[in-house]
Amino acid sequence: MVVRVAVNGYGTIGKRVADAIARQSDMELVGVSKTRPSSEARMARDRGYPLYVAGEGKPEEFRAAGLEVSGTLSDLLSKCDVVVDCAPEKQGLANKALYDRVGVRAIWQGGEKAHIAEHSFNALANYRECLGAHRLRVVSCNTTGIARAGAILQRAYGVEHWEVTVVRRAADPGESRKGPINGILPTFTLPSHHGPDVRTVLPDLPIATTAVVVPTTLMHVHVNHVRLRDPPSQEEAIREEFRKHPRFVLFQDWQHIEGTPQVIEWARDLGRSRNDVMENVLWSSGIRLEGKDLYFFQAIHQESIVVPENIDAIRAMFQLETDPLVSMARTDRSLGILPTAAPQGSSPSRE
Ligand code: NAD
């Protein structure tokens, strides 16, 4: 079976998800939608993605910019089996009425509330629960990062308590109107919304989160303190546990990846599309076990970490693959994400 997929909203997340869908042999990208002509709209056209007009967009404005469109969002929805909604946060809820009217399956992003869908989704945490669903929500970038690590630690050792401070990037690189440019802003929702959001995919995880926003665009960083129920006797076992699972990178000291600037430089040097890092980034020296207390840092590339999860969500929804690890391996091969245990820095191998 080849699933016909539409992408509604072609911005930071949508353009990446569209590229990823175009690389899957069990999916066909039937089109993407934009609300107005732009260089991104032109890029979609240049990549051969049929372009449709969404929202209040006007086809004549696209034509005036030399961009032929194939119709409106309603036309696009009539041609697909599922729409991946990548519109700005909260807009997805407004779009739901249209999807319901057409009767098309839908996947939303983390900017929407959990109740929009039957399940919130994370491939390592709850893929099997989502098999056959008609409406899914791929959780946000920070939640995806915590849920991946949480699924592993909870299954291997049990978690008594987990506290995370989320050091959030202020804006994505393309967003020039957001700040701060000089300051650290505490998030006065205490605890922050990330903990409850993680529990939409791992309901029993005893996690509390707080957040600060800092003037960077590259990545988020999580400062984690986890009390394990049944910890291993050796700290190295924790690293091994991460290495056994997909979508983690563990940098060693000799690599001199001191922080997020070097992570992005590493992605650039590997020639990764848009410098994307779809894995959770950990440092070998940034993992410390003291009795039951596990401390670790992880960095999360907000623009791309949810991309492979969207692909797996489509597979779970249409039951194209029932084993999460098989789906993840397939997705990762197609996107050039190496298995975690592979030597870091080697070139991606392609399907
Ligand atoms: P974005 O602003 O970069 O892109 C949104 C796109 O949707 C734009 O191209 C915009 O023109 C288009 N759009 C506007 N109104 C529309 C409408 N009515 N219908 C269809 N498209 C419309 O936003 P983004 O960062 O890609 O975020 C999309 C979703 O992904 C949000 O739910 C967000 O919370 C979530 N998300 C974002 C990030 C991130 O760091 N950027 C990470 C994870 C999840």
Boltz pocket constraint, residues with backbone or C-beta under 6 A from the ligand:
constraints:
  - pocket:
      binder: B
      contacts: [[A, 8], [A, 9], [A, 10], [A, 11], [A, 12], [A, 13], [A, 14], [A, 33], [A, 34], [A, 35], [A, 36], [A, 54], [A, 55], [A, 56], [A, 85], [A, 86], [A, 87], [A, 88], [A, 89], [A, 90], [A, 91], [A, 109], [A, 110], [A, 111], [A, 112], [A, 139], [A, 140], [A, 141], [A, 172], [A, 302], [A, 303], [A, 306]]
      max_distance: 6.0
